[in-house]
């Protein structure tokens, strides 16, 4: 017989809340509008697993292993469990990703152990983060700071607070301590819940920002070793490997991520670009706002007219000074205005953007400006980004490739990549 929730227990204090439902893990009970709903044990277990990973694709094999450990059953058993859940929750509550698994798509409005008001503020803050403006991020930061003050063990709130601090450090003008606060918040989230996927996602971005791409790659490889295949972790590895100059490994991580979740978006277009695979860059560059990469790929393929048209369209829109400098310098190069391009790039101020620094180094190389190009390649390396393969193979670097300074920097990049590969392989062999 299913237990009743404790007297006067608030649904948000001990339950996941979604729609008209409250799911009490400790009581093994589902309620609709505060009335118990009868579920078979396996159906309840499947629901709890899906809700805990709401928004994330849960693989069929993962569900079956969880529901029937050490027992061989037909996949029809799992299909029947999902059918039973949809009869209770509605067909659209659980999305089927054909041949891969299922995703719980109802918005979760509360979690066990988190007060209802705190969780409501948390959801409001997450919504503000999606607007990606300085004003919305400041508002989100203040709400999340209140959440962790009310509940210091709220790991997800710490993780999202770290994300807001990182954004504010990246885009707010003037001196800032937000980067240190971001690091502290994300490490706090990891200490509370070492397996929270969003924390690893945000921490990967932070580590890459502060020049720790090798440490990010090692941490994510260790996570795969300890936790098994996870599409979000492999998506993080696409970027971390690329920043370490491990381009083959970056593409392999993308292949694995999309094999686990065909709907996941990774940064693999940038990896293809660095591998001089410009058709593949164009094929995979999408799913969001486009700025630079497709135009640069068309230019590399020799279609300067199309590249210039795209750059002109993007430059007509509001852009950050850095993005405007990147796009306008490439457009000036394509239009034969070399001196203008040099002036734009030399006046382009930025910090902790090593991939952009590498792209600007490429622009300088196209113009044959060796000193500026090598300086930016070195800067990118000091900030955790190398790509020796691109330096050796990309036609853009042809005019500066024979210089001694370039060759010395190439050797430094190759050495850094060798060390990164060795560290990744060492962690992958552990255990």
LUMBA-42866 format. One line per 10 residues: their letters; for each residue x, y, z negated of C-alpha. Coordinates in Angstrom, 3 decimals. Example, Ala and Ser with C-alpha at 12.3 -4.5 7.8 and 13.67 -1.06 7.14 Angstrom:
% residues 2
as> 12.300,-4.500,-7.800  13.670,-1.060,-7.140;
***
This chain:
% residues 431
xxxxxxxxxx> 0.000,0.000,0.000  1.316,3.465,0.895  2.071,5.776,-1.997  0.330,9.093,-2.443  2.427,12.226,-2.615  3.181,13.474,-6.080  0.603,15.720,-7.714  0.819,19.362,-6.562  3.683,18.527,-4.202  3.975,21.186,-1.508;
xxxxxxxxxx> 4.263,19.634,1.966  7.274,21.771,2.869  9.123,20.762,-0.312  9.172,17.033,0.427  8.102,16.698,4.019  8.896,17.379,7.613  6.096,19.574,8.984  5.028,19.658,12.633  1.659,20.663,14.021  -1.054,19.525,11.627;
xxxxxxxxxx> 1.216,16.786,10.237  3.355,16.334,7.130  5.857,13.454,7.130  7.033,12.414,3.644  10.185,10.259,3.937  10.417,9.434,0.224  6.764,8.407,0.091  6.828,6.742,3.521  3.623,8.544,4.401  2.307,10.615,7.283;
xxxxxxxxxx> -0.518,13.063,6.660  -2.720,14.892,9.138  -4.302,17.981,7.613  -3.352,16.557,4.171  -5.120,13.228,4.811  -3.090,9.994,5.005  -2.553,8.400,8.418  -1.881,4.676,8.448  1.265,3.625,10.302  2.938,0.264,10.670;
xxxxxxxxxx> 6.419,0.170,9.043  8.331,0.086,12.351  6.184,2.900,13.751  6.899,5.013,10.670  10.646,4.312,10.910  10.685,5.301,14.586  8.804,8.523,13.862  11.178,9.457,11.058  14.218,8.866,13.270  12.748,10.940,16.117;
xxxxxxxxxx> 11.707,13.799,13.836  15.084,13.947,12.102  16.660,14.365,15.547  13.916,16.638,16.919  14.878,18.171,20.253  17.660,15.646,20.789  17.476,12.652,23.114  17.446,9.461,21.061  18.616,6.546,23.179  16.476,3.444,23.528;
xxxxxxxxxx> 19.351,1.274,22.318  19.811,3.526,19.279  16.147,3.192,18.344  16.065,-0.544,18.875  19.190,-1.107,16.791  17.694,1.026,14.009  14.287,-0.697,14.064  15.437,-4.282,14.636  19.038,-4.580,13.365  20.749,-7.864,14.183;
xxxxxxxxxx> 17.598,-9.060,15.945  17.077,-9.484,19.674  13.695,-8.110,20.788  12.223,-7.154,24.122  12.123,-3.481,25.128  8.357,-3.828,25.277  8.376,-3.826,21.482  9.828,-0.318,21.466  7.403,0.806,24.166  4.531,-0.378,21.981;
xxxxxxxxxx> 5.897,1.596,19.019  6.046,4.783,21.120  2.515,4.161,22.423  1.283,3.830,18.830  2.943,7.122,17.873  1.459,8.955,20.831  -2.012,7.755,19.892  -1.555,9.476,16.535  0.456,12.571,17.492  -0.716,13.190,21.044;
xxxxxxxxxx> 0.940,12.110,24.270  3.018,15.273,24.663  4.641,14.998,21.212  7.273,12.561,22.493  9.020,13.060,25.818  10.248,10.059,27.772  13.591,10.437,29.542  13.273,7.614,32.041  15.704,4.710,31.480  17.433,6.561,28.643;
xxxxxxxxxx> 15.234,7.190,25.633  12.859,9.579,23.902  12.849,13.127,22.558  10.537,14.516,19.848  9.387,17.877,21.238  6.896,19.213,18.691  8.409,22.187,16.790  9.450,21.079,13.306  8.265,23.777,10.877  9.660,22.383,7.629;
xxxxxxxxxx> 12.167,19.898,6.218  12.301,17.972,2.944  13.928,19.884,0.132  13.621,23.299,1.783  11.026,25.739,0.451  8.310,26.710,2.919  9.162,30.423,2.864  12.862,29.739,3.322  12.232,27.498,6.293  9.897,30.063,7.868;
xxxxxxxxxx> 12.681,32.656,7.650  15.090,30.120,9.139  12.818,29.572,12.154  12.377,33.325,12.585  16.153,33.759,12.556  16.661,31.014,15.161  14.163,32.759,17.432  16.019,36.059,17.033  19.299,34.343,17.966  17.856,33.385,21.365;
xxxxxxxxxx> 17.561,37.093,22.294  21.381,37.420,22.105  21.412,41.174,21.462  23.431,42.904,18.747  20.236,44.084,17.055  18.593,40.651,17.070  21.786,38.985,15.816  22.081,41.420,12.913  18.461,40.702,11.970  19.065,36.952,12.263;
xxxxxxxxxx> 22.224,37.200,10.159  20.353,38.990,7.362  17.523,36.421,7.378  19.960,33.495,7.340  21.975,35.070,4.524  18.750,35.203,2.539  18.041,31.540,3.384  21.379,30.319,2.020  21.031,32.560,-1.033  17.679,30.902,-1.773;
xxxxxxxxxx> 18.972,27.410,-0.932  22.781,27.054,-1.009  22.487,23.430,0.195  20.610,24.323,3.393  23.266,23.090,5.846  21.479,24.118,9.048  21.041,27.678,7.772  24.782,27.875,7.027  25.526,26.608,10.543  23.288,29.169,12.249;
xxxxxxxxxx> 24.645,31.891,9.973  28.120,30.970,11.208  26.885,31.281,14.773  25.549,34.810,14.172  28.814,35.893,12.540  30.778,34.536,15.498  28.565,36.421,17.971  28.886,39.672,16.028  32.649,39.302,15.852  32.813,38.687,19.578;
xxxxxxxxxx> 30.626,41.548,20.768  30.516,44.180,18.038  32.923,47.065,18.523  35.386,48.033,15.819  37.133,46.168,12.988  35.282,43.100,11.732  35.554,40.357,9.144  32.800,38.375,10.861  35.207,35.772,12.243  36.378,34.837,8.743;
xxxxxxxxxx> 32.759,34.739,7.575  31.813,32.548,10.550  34.594,30.108,9.693  33.553,29.976,6.041  29.863,29.467,6.875  30.509,26.666,9.357  32.922,24.884,7.052  30.304,25.136,4.308  27.744,23.547,6.636  30.146,20.712,7.453;
xxxxxxxxxx> 30.849,20.144,3.757  27.120,19.809,3.028  26.309,17.648,6.071  29.351,16.375,8.010  27.133,14.895,10.720  24.881,17.868,11.558  25.135,18.125,15.347  24.525,21.868,15.637  27.362,22.577,13.188  29.827,20.643,15.323;
xxxxxxxxxx> 28.551,22.488,18.403  28.982,25.932,16.834  32.296,25.018,15.199  33.680,23.854,18.536  32.935,27.276,20.006  34.544,28.976,17.013  37.694,26.854,17.164  38.055,27.575,20.866  37.590,31.296,20.186  40.415,31.331,17.654;
xxxxxxxxxx> 42.831,29.331,19.785  42.267,25.922,18.180  41.113,24.049,21.288  43.425,21.107,20.507  42.007,20.807,16.977  38.484,20.977,18.401  39.224,18.162,20.855  40.790,16.016,18.128  37.845,16.590,15.781  35.290,15.694,18.449;
xxxxxxxxxx> 37.189,12.559,19.533  37.314,11.509,15.896  33.557,12.140,15.644  32.924,9.854,18.621  35.155,7.198,17.078  33.348,7.399,13.732  29.770,8.015,14.890  29.581,6.420,18.316  28.481,7.940,21.599  26.621,11.228,21.299;
xxxxxxxxxx> 25.816,13.431,24.325  26.256,16.729,22.450  29.710,15.692,21.254  30.798,14.767,24.769  29.413,18.098,26.045  31.669,19.830,23.512  34.584,17.736,24.712  34.043,18.967,28.279  35.047,22.445,27.143  37.635,21.458,24.545;
xxxxxxxxxx> 39.471,19.168,26.972  39.389,21.827,29.684  40.935,24.427,27.400  43.676,21.909,26.584  44.355,21.469,30.305  43.060,17.877,30.243  40.921,18.292,33.340  40.410,14.611,34.176  39.314,13.969,30.605  36.953,16.951,30.789;
xxxxxxxxxx> 35.193,15.555,33.855  35.032,12.092,32.246  33.415,13.644,29.150  30.797,15.265,31.384  30.074,11.957,33.087  29.632,10.283,29.706  27.456,13.109,28.346  25.082,12.978,31.297  25.001,9.176,31.224  23.751,9.429,27.643;
xxxxxxxxxx> 21.382,12.336,28.336  20.741,13.289,31.978  19.129,16.574,30.884  22.172,17.897,29.014  24.036,20.938,30.370  27.833,21.103,30.107  30.497,23.564,31.229  31.880,21.153,33.851  31.537,23.697,36.725  34.510,25.556,35.226;
xxxxxxxxxx> 36.481,22.307,35.133  35.705,21.633,38.796  36.836,25.158,39.643  40.172,24.649,37.892  40.578,21.374,39.826  39.997,23.368,43.055  36.851,21.312,43.677  34.811,24.261,44.889  31.922,22.338,46.444  31.472,20.464,43.163;
xxxxxxxxxx> 31.616,23.804,41.337  28.712,25.093,43.424  26.769,21.846,43.059  26.946,21.922,39.261  26.821,25.682,38.567  23.247,26.379,37.574  20.663,26.042,34.841  21.283,29.530,33.471  22.392,33.039,34.338  25.055,33.083,37.035;
xxxxxxxxxx> 27.814,35.647,37.012  31.249,34.849,38.404  31.969,31.229,39.162  29.879,30.631,42.279  31.148,33.846,43.874  34.744,32.859,43.088  34.111,29.388,44.528  32.673,30.790,47.790  35.659,33.110,48.034  38.056,30.170,47.572;
xxxxxxxxxx> 36.193,28.296,50.322  36.764,31.245,52.662  33.197,32.597,52.739  34.120,36.086,51.558  30.903,37.625,52.897  28.693,35.450,50.733  30.987,35.923,47.739  30.916,39.707,48.136  27.116,39.727,48.436  26.763,37.753,45.205;
xxxxxxxxxx> 29.220,39.988,43.360  27.430,43.120,44.564  24.083,41.769,43.344  25.445,40.900,39.891  27.266,44.225,39.508  23.957,46.039,40.075  22.738,44.538,36.784  23.756,45.556,33.237  26.972,43.694,32.322  29.493,43.700,29.511;
xxxxxxxxxx> 32.664,45.687,30.286  34.674,42.469,30.479  32.301,40.739,32.893  32.022,43.899,34.953  35.825,44.068,35.186  36.102,40.428,36.211  33.461,40.710,38.940  34.446,44.130,40.262  38.134,43.230,40.497  37.340,40.151,42.591;
xxxxxxxxxx> 35.036,42.220,44.804  37.773,44.813,45.321  40.203,42.044,46.307  37.737,40.604,48.813  37.157,44.066,50.305  40.897,44.674,50.689  41.057,47.326,47.960  44.071,45.898,46.157  45.060,49.065,44.316  41.531,49.477,42.991;
xxxxxxxxxx> 41.526,45.858,41.802  44.831,46.375,39.979  43.495,49.482,38.264  40.326,47.715,37.168  42.200,44.738,35.718  44.871,46.780,33.959  42.158,48.852,32.253  40.162,45.779,31.238  40.463,45.481,27.438  39.371,42.281,25.708;
xxxxxxxxxx> 40.313,39.906,22.914  40.099,36.118,22.481  38.836,35.339,26.001  41.583,33.025,27.278  39.590,31.522,30.140  38.751,34.991,31.441  42.418,35.946,31.012  43.321,32.970,33.215  40.824,34.044,35.888  42.297,37.567,35.848;
xxxxxxxxxx> 45.787,36.049,36.099  44.525,34.309,39.209  43.361,37.656,40.631  46.761,39.231,39.982  48.405,36.232,41.670  46.236,36.649,44.777  47.628,40.178,45.027  51.169,38.891,44.467  51.558,40.801,41.185  53.772,38.297,39.412;
xxxxxxxxxx> 54.487,40.133,36.134  50.820,40.775,35.307  49.818,37.274,36.344  52.462,35.533,34.230  51.698,37.788,31.270  48.032,36.753,31.311  48.849,33.072,31.800  51.090,33.307,28.744  48.386,35.131,26.810  45.822,32.471,27.703;
xxxxxxxxxx> 48.225,29.763,26.511  48.821,31.570,23.210  45.032,31.643,22.738  44.594,27.924,23.376  43.987,27.683,27.136  46.255,26.024,29.701  45.749,24.530,33.139  49.041,23.479,34.680  47.272,21.552,37.433  45.633,24.771,38.656;
xxxxxxxxxx> 48.912,26.653,38.498  50.514,24.003,40.719  47.641,23.371,43.155  45.473,26.483,43.491  46.278,28.501,46.620  45.565,31.658,44.638  48.904,31.241,42.826  50.910,30.606,46.003  52.502,34.055,46.150  53.879,33.945,42.594;
xxxxxxxxxx> 54.651,30.235,42.267  58.326,30.489,43.180  59.240,33.069,40.538  61.408,31.868,37.614  59.067,33.449,35.048  56.098,31.575,36.531  57.985,28.273,36.558  59.007,28.732,32.911  55.416,29.416,31.916  54.285,26.378,33.894;
xxxxxxxxxx> 56.711,24.218,31.903  55.329,25.613,28.632  51.789,24.784,29.764  52.765,21.239,30.737  54.419,20.743,27.349  51.332,21.959,25.484  49.100,19.662,27.533  51.353,16.674,26.927  51.149,17.278,23.182  47.355,17.677,23.318;
xxxxxxxxxx> 46.938,14.432,25.254  49.173,12.575,22.801  47.174,13.885,19.808  43.839,12.981,21.395  45.041,9.485,22.253  46.396,9.007,18.721  43.047,9.903,17.133  41.163,7.772,19.668  43.252,4.735,18.690  42.751,5.255,14.953;
x> 40.581,2.600,13.365;
***
